[in-house]
Structures are given as C-alpha cells and as structure tokens.
Amino acid sequence: MDPSHKRKFGRVDLEVTSFAFGTAPVGNIFREIDEETSDAMFQTSWDAGVRFYDTAPMYGHGLSELRTGQSLRWKNRDDFVLSSKVGRCLKPARREDIDFAPWNNAAPFTMHFDYSYDGTMRAFEDSLQRLALERMDICFIHDIDVFTRGDEQPEVFARAMDGCWKALAQLRDEGVVKAIGVGVNEWEVCQAALEQRDFDCFLLAGRYTLLEQEALDTFLPLCEEREAVVVVGGGFNSGILATGAVEGAKYNYAPAPPEIIEKVSGIERICAAHNVPLPAAALQFVVAHPAIPSFIAGTRTVEQLEKNLAWFGHPIPSDFWAELKSAGLLREDAPIPS
C-alpha cells in the first residue's frame, strides 16, 4: 500500500493520504526529542508523500503544535491536511510551577479542560497562533472518554455535546474548518457522539486493530450509513503488534495478558509462513475498512518512521488474510486489503 495514496475524507471536500504523521511524540512524551530530530521526521514524511498531519494542544503542553507549525510553515498550505483538537486551554506559566508528566521538557503552559463554547473558541484560536498557520482543516473534541475522564465522563460528554459542538458546528458552517469530530480511546463514545450530533469524523486510538474488531458490530456500520469517517491511531495496541509476543510486550499500556500473548503468537506464525512482518499486517489491516481513510502513526526517530513507511508498503498476499480468518484470529466480516 502506498503511504502517499490519497483517499476521500467521507462526505467532506478533503482528500487525505492513507498514512498520516502523528505528532504526540514530538511533544516529548516520556522522553525528549530534539528539534533536529523532530523536523527531520516531518521532512522525511513529506518526502515520502505524506500529506496529513495530526496534532493537539495536549501534546507537550503546546510543544507539538509549535513544532508542527515550524516544520510545515513554508510548505504550500493547500498541499497538506492538518488536524488539531479542542477541549483543553493553555495558559503561560513558569516551568518550575508546571507538572509536565508524562511530557518531558514541554512548552511553558499549564493545561486545563474547558468544553464550553467560549473555551472551545479560545482553544481553537490559540492553536492557530501556536501553529502560525492560517487554518486547520479538521478539528476534534479531545478526550471525552472514560479512559481519560473516569467517573466524570458522562458529565464531561454532555458538556462537550453542548459547548464544543455549538462552537465547532458554527466554525464548520462559516467555512473556517471543513470537518469536525471527536478524538477518544473508545469507539462507544464515538458512537454516542454520532448518534447525538452531526459529526464528520472520529479519531479512534487503538480500538480497531488486528486484535480488536468490536467496532464492526455497530459503530463502523453507523459511520458508513452517515458517511462519517474514522482515522485510527494506536494501531499496534500500544506495542505488542509492533514488537510481537515477546516478554514484557505492552498491550494498551500495560503488560499483555496471556490470552493476548497467545493470539499474537498465532498471528505471528501465519505471518512467518507468508513472509509478512507483523507490523505491516497491523498497519495495512486498519485502512482496509471503507470508513477508515487513514492511519496515524507517531514515531520517535527517523528510523522508526522509515520502518513504518516500509511496513505500510510491504506486499501482503491475499491468502495471508484468508488464513488468519480460517484460524479464527480475525473476524470473518472484517474487511481486508485488496
């Protein structure tokens, strides 16, 4: 599969490349990435034909947006698609007064949640200032899921469906953005949002992968019916689909349980029989679904990025997918790459 292949973004007048560059790592999550490495990854992705970039105020307390704008500033703005997010507002503060965890040496801003109409408009304008670009094309409401908000989630979700929705729907009506959506860790939250409001798109982290296809039950069919699209991040389930079933392999940010280790081991045996790298299968599977035009990959080094791009283009025979299904390791109704 060609990472630079462009696909229609649902009902919206946008085309995105099937491979997108995710910028959470350049926000210095867990450890620092220097400016040169950050920019080199942007330029490497650009040279590979990638034209879809996703960022957020959360990533590095604004650092990711600052670096994204810096690296894309002198590109022709009509040549790429840019998404960011609302739901958090940033305020300048002294570094010694900021709890940056899990970010490392991030930008000097504190973050607080704000899903009100005014807070959404403020966050949107602030993002454009940090990016120093004239527009973003797609804007997601960020982290209104149980994973992030816990017991507060029902109240947070209701506020976002009121304040954030009103602001983003207005910006879309005015032509300021082309597409609006929700970016979370749970497909159930995406489905609830689509059932309540007229969203164009979703960013779903890790919930439609080689290991998890529950989104096929109701959410992805609803997206197809409504012509809404889903961009998937976290396609390696936080590690194990990249590393394989090795000791200490991570699944959803924790050590993988025995049943996941066993399933991945089974997938790896079929991968070996067909000379298919496990990460290549994981990446290409996701974008085979007609409602999923693009996969977002975040990397820490140019070498990691180049590996992702190579995996995305690795040839995979059709009988590989058929064998996964016959072995019960992939749902029968899961769309597979042609």
C-alpha positions in Angstrom: 0.0 0.0 0.0 1.4 3.4 -0.9 1.6 5.8 2.1 1.0 8.7 -0.3 -2.2 7.3 -1.8 -5.0 9.8 -1.3 -8.5 8.9 -0.2 -11.7 10.8 0.1 -12.5 12.0 3.6 -16.1 10.8 3.7 -18.6 13.4 2.7 -16.2 16.3 3.2 -14.3 18.1 0.4 -11.0 16.8 1.5 -8.5 14.1 0.5 -6.1 12.6 3.0 -3.1 10.3 2.5 -3.6 6.8 3.8 -0.6 7.3 6.0 -0.7 10.2 8.4 2.0 11.6 10.7 1.0 11.8 14.4 2.8 14.4 16.5 2.3 13.2 20.1 6.0 12.0 20.3 7.4 15.4 19.1 5.6 16.8 22.2 8.2 14.9 24.2 6.0 12.3 25.7 8.0 10.1 28.2 11.3 11.4 26.9 12.7 14.4 25.0 13.2 14.6 21.2 15.5 17.3 20.0 14.4 19.9 17.5 16.6 18.5 14.7 15.0 15.0 15.0 11.5 16.4 15.2 12.0 18.4 12.0 13.8 15.5 10.2 10.7 13.3 10.8 8.4 15.9 9.3 10.6 16.3 6.3 11.1 12.5 5.9 7.3 12.0 6.0 6.8 14.8 3.5 9.4 13.4 1.1 7.6 10.1 1.3 4.4 11.8 0.1 2.6 12.0 3.5 0.2 15.0 3.4 -1.9 14.5 6.6 -0.6 15.8 9.9 -2.4 15.5 13.3 -1.5 17.5 16.4 -3.2 18.7 19.6 -2.7 21.3 22.4 -2.3 18.4 24.9 0.9 17.1 23.2 3.7 18.6 25.1 1.5 21.4 26.5 1.6 23.1 23.1 5.1 22.0 22.0 3.7 19.6 19.3 1.7 22.4 17.7 4.7 24.7 17.8 6.9 22.1 16.2 4.3 21.2 13.6 3.8 24.8 12.5 7.6 25.3 12.4 8.2 22.3 10.1 5.2 22.9 7.8 5.2 26.7 7.7 6.9 27.1 4.3 5.0 24.3 2.6 2.2 25.2 0.2 -0.7 25.3 2.6 -3.1 23.8 0.0 -0.8 20.7 -0.3 -1.5 19.2 3.1 -4.3 18.5 5.6 -3.9 19.5 9.2 -6.0 18.4 12.2 -5.8 19.6 15.8 -8.1 19.4 18.8 -10.1 21.4 21.4 -11.1 20.6 25.0 -8.0 22.0 26.7 -6.9 25.6 27.1 -3.3 26.5 27.8 -2.0 29.3 30.0 1.6 30.5 30.2 3.4 29.7 33.5 6.8 29.3 34.9 8.3 25.9 34.1 9.0 25.2 37.8 5.3 25.6 38.6 4.1 23.1 35.9 3.6 19.3 36.4 4.6 18.1 32.9 4.1 14.4 33.4 4.1 12.3 31.2 5.7 15.0 28.9 9.3 15.9 29.2 10.7 19.4 28.9 7.5 20.6 27.3 6.3 24.1 26.4 5.7 26.5 29.4 2.0 26.3 29.6 -0.4 24.8 32.1 -3.4 22.9 30.8 -7.0 22.8 31.9 -10.1 21.2 30.5 -12.7 23.5 29.0 -15.6 22.2 26.9 -17.6 25.4 26.9 -18.5 27.3 23.8 -16.2 30.2 24.8 -13.4 27.8 25.8 -13.6 26.0 22.5 -13.4 29.2 20.5 -10.4 30.3 22.6 -8.6 26.9 22.3 -9.2 27.0 18.5 -7.7 30.4 18.1 -4.8 29.7 20.4 -4.0 26.6 18.4 -3.8 28.6 15.2 -1.5 31.1 17.0 0.9 28.3 18.1 0.9 26.8 14.7 1.3 30.1 13.0 -0.7 28.7 10.1 -3.8 30.3 8.6 -6.1 27.3 9.2 -6.7 23.8 10.4 -8.8 21.6 8.2 -10.1 19.1 10.8 -10.9 19.8 14.5 -11.6 17.0 17.0 -13.1 17.3 20.5 -10.4 15.6 22.6 -10.6 13.1 25.4 -14.2 13.0 26.5 -13.9 9.2 27.1 -14.0 7.0 30.2 -10.2 6.2 29.8 -9.3 9.9 30.3 -12.1 11.3 32.5 -13.2 8.3 34.6 -16.4 8.8 36.7 -16.7 12.4 35.4 -17.2 11.1 31.8 -21.0 11.3 31.5 -21.0 14.9 32.7 -18.0 15.9 30.5 -19.5 14.2 27.5 -22.8 16.2 28.0 -20.9 19.5 28.3 -18.9 18.8 25.1 -22.0 17.8 23.2 -23.3 21.3 24.1 -20.5 23.8 24.2 -17.8 22.2 22.0 -20.5 21.1 19.5 -22.0 24.6 19.2 -18.6 26.2 18.6 -17.3 23.6 16.1 -20.6 23.4 14.2 -20.5 27.2 13.8 -16.9 27.2 12.6 -17.9 24.5 10.1 -20.9 26.4 8.9 -18.8 29.5 8.4 -16.2 27.5 6.4 -13.4 28.1 9.0 -12.9 24.3 9.2 -14.0 21.6 6.8 -14.6 18.7 9.2 -15.4 18.3 12.9 -15.2 15.3 15.1 -14.3 13.6 18.3 -10.9 12.1 19.3 -11.0 9.4 22.0 -9.9 6.0 23.1 -13.3 4.2 23.0 -15.5 3.5 20.0 -18.6 3.5 22.2 -18.0 7.2 22.9 -17.6 7.9 19.2 -20.9 6.1 18.5 -22.7 8.0 21.2 -21.5 11.3 19.8 -22.5 10.4 16.3 -26.0 9.3 17.5 -26.4 12.8 19.1 -24.7 15.1 16.7 -23.8 15.5 13.0 -20.1 14.8 13.2 -18.0 14.3 10.1 -15.2 12.2 11.6 -13.5 10.5 14.5 -10.0 9.8 15.7 -10.0 6.5 17.5 -7.0 5.3 19.4 -6.3 1.6 19.4 -9.9 0.2 19.2 -9.8 -1.1 15.7 -6.8 -3.3 15.2 -5.7 -6.9 14.3 -6.5 -7.7 17.9 -9.8 -5.7 18.4 -12.7 -5.6 15.9 -15.7 -4.9 18.2 -16.2 -1.6 16.4 -17.5 -3.7 13.4 -20.7 -4.5 15.4 -22.5 -1.2 15.4 -20.1 1.8 15.2 -18.4 1.4 11.9 -21.7 0.4 10.1 -23.2 3.6 11.5 -20.3 5.6 10.2 -20.8 4.1 6.7 -24.5 4.9 6.9 -23.8 8.5 7.9 -20.8 9.0 5.6 -18.6 9.7 8.7 -15.0 8.6 8.6 -12.6 7.2 11.2 -8.9 7.9 11.5 -7.2 5.3 13.6 -4.2 5.8 15.8 -2.6 3.3 18.1 -2.8 0.5 15.6 -0.1 -1.5 17.4 -2.3 -1.6 20.6 0.5 0.4 22.3 3.2 -2.0 21.4 2.6 -5.7 21.0 1.6 -5.6 17.4 5.0 -4.0 16.7 7.2 -6.0 19.0 5.4 -9.3 18.7 4.7 -11.6 21.7 7.9 -11.0 23.4 8.5 -10.9 27.2 7.2 -7.6 28.6 5.2 -6.8 25.5 2.7 -4.0 26.1 -1.0 -4.2 25.3 -3.0 -1.0 25.9 -0.1 0.5 28.0 0.1 -2.5 30.4 1.8 -5.9 30.2 -0.1 -8.1 27.7 -2.3 -10.7 29.4 -1.8 -14.4 28.5 -4.7 -14.6 26.1 -3.4 -11.6 24.1 0.1 -13.2 24.0 -1.4 -16.4 22.7 -3.4 -14.6 20.0 -0.4 -12.6 18.8 1.7 -15.7 18.7 -0.8 -17.3 16.5 -0.8 -14.3 14.1 3.0 -14.3 14.1 3.1 -18.0 13.0 0.9 -17.1 10.0 3.0 -14.0 9.3 6.2 -16.1 9.2 4.6 -18.6 6.8 3.8 -15.8 4.4 6.9 -13.7 5.0 4.8 -10.8 6.3 6.1 -8.6 9.1 3.6 -8.4 11.9 3.6 -4.6 12.0 2.9 -4.5 8.2 -0.2 -6.6 8.7 -1.3 -4.4 11.6 -0.9 -1.2 9.7 -2.5 -2.3 6.4 -5.4 -4.1 8.0 -6.7 -0.9 9.6 -7.1 1.1 6.4 -8.8 -1.7 4.5 -12.1 -0.7 6.1 -14.1 1.6 3.8 -14.9 4.0 6.6 -11.2 4.4 7.6 -9.3 6.5 5.1 -6.1 7.0 7.1 -3.9 5.6 9.8 -2.0 7.9 12.1 1.5 6.8 13.2 3.6 8.6 15.7 7.3 7.9 15.8 10.3 9.0 17.9 13.1 8.7 15.3 13.6 8.9 11.6 14.5 5.2 11.6 11.1 4.3 13.3 9.3 6.5 10.7 11.1 4.9 7.8 10.2 1.4 9.2 6.5 2.4 9.4 6.5 3.7 5.9 8.2 0.5 4.6 5.7 -1.7 6.5 2.9 0.3 5.1 4.1 -0.6 1.6 5.1 -4.2 2.2 3.3 -6.6 -0.2 0.9 -9.0 1.6 -0.7 -11.9 -0.3 -4.5 -12.3 -0.1 -4.2 -15.8 1.2 -2.5 -14.5 4.3 -5.7 -12.7 5.4 -7.8 -15.8 4.4 -5.6 -18.0 6.7 -6.0 -15.5 9.6 -9.8 -15.8 9.2 -9.8 -19.6 8.9 -7.7 -19.8 12.0 -10.2 -17.7 14.0 -7.6 -15.0 14.5 -9.5 -12.3 12.5 -13.3 -11.8 12.3 -14.9 -13.2 9.2 -16.7 -9.9 8.5 -13.5 -7.7 8.8 -12.7 -6.0 5.5 -9.2 -6.9 4.3 -6.8 -5.2 1.9 -7.5 -5.9 -1.8 
